[in-house]
């Protein structure tokens, strides 16, 4: 287990081996976050394809909410 995980995380999410959290900020205000997890370890990190999807979704959400 990783030392940086919050206490009790593995109890709440026992099948999660890797995850990413990205925050959404508009006008210096936190409005939400993206949470994505996997049931297997991802030593390669996020693939370019996954990052493109995440950025596209984030762009759609921020554009919609800031209109």
Backbone torsions as a table, in degrees:
resi	resn	phi	psi	omega
1	UNK	NA	147.8	-180.0
2	UNK	-80.5	140.8	179.8
3	UNK	-68.9	-22.3	-177.3
4	UNK	-82.2	-4.7	-179.5
5	UNK	-75.9	142.3	177.0
6	UNK	-60.2	148.0	178.4
7	UNK	-56.9	132.9	178.1
8	UNK	86.1	-2.8	-177.2
9	UNK	-58.5	-47.1	-178.2
10	UNK	-65.2	-27.1	175.3
11	UNK	-69.3	-39.8	-179.2
12	UNK	-78.6	-34.4	-175.1
13	UNK	-129.8	65.6	-172.3
14	UNK	-64.4	-23.9	-177.5
15	UNK	-90.2	-5.8	-176.9
16	UNK	-84.4	124.1	178.5
17	UNK	-108.0	-25.8	176.3
18	UNK	-149.7	151.9	-179.2
19	UNK	-156.5	165.5	175.6
20	UNK	-138.4	143.1	174.9
21	UNK	-126.1	125.7	176.9
22	UNK	-121.6	129.7	-178.4
23	UNK	-88.4	151.9	176.1
24	UNK	-111.7	123.3	-178.2
25	UNK	-128.0	131.7	173.5
26	UNK	-127.3	129.0	179.3
27	UNK	50.6	46.6	178.0
28	UNK	64.5	17.2	178.5
29	UNK	-118.0	130.3	175.7
30	UNK	-69.6	123.1	-179.2
31	UNK	-114.1	-11.7	179.6
32	UNK	167.5	-168.0	179.3
33	UNK	-153.9	160.4	170.3
34	UNK	-104.2	135.4	174.9
35	UNK	-127.4	127.7	-179.6
36	UNK	-136.0	127.8	177.9
37	UNK	-129.9	165.6	-179.8
38	UNK	-130.1	155.0	177.0
39	UNK	-91.8	5.3	175.3
40	UNK	-133.7	155.1	178.1
41	UNK	-67.4	147.1	-178.9
42	UNK	-124.8	75.2	-178.3
43	UNK	-62.6	-20.9	179.6
44	UNK	-79.0	-9.6	-177.7
45	UNK	79.8	-150.2	-179.6
46	UNK	-91.7	130.9	179.4
47	UNK	-72.7	158.0	176.4
48	UNK	-56.9	-36.0	178.5
49	UNK	-64.8	-46.2	178.3
50	UNK	-62.4	-41.9	-179.7
51	UNK	-64.5	-38.0	177.5
52	UNK	-62.8	-43.5	178.3
53	UNK	-63.1	-44.3	179.7
54	UNK	-61.9	-46.3	-179.4
55	UNK	-65.4	-37.1	178.2
56	UNK	-65.0	-47.9	178.6
57	UNK	-61.2	-45.4	178.7
58	UNK	-59.7	-43.0	178.8
59	UNK	-61.4	-43.7	177.6
60	UNK	-60.5	-46.0	-178.1
61	UNK	-65.3	-47.6	-178.4
62	UNK	-65.2	-37.7	177.7
63	UNK	-64.3	-45.0	-179.6
64	UNK	-64.4	-45.0	-176.6
65	UNK	-74.4	-25.2	-178.5
66	UNK	-91.5	0.1	179.4
67	UNK	-79.3	NA	NA
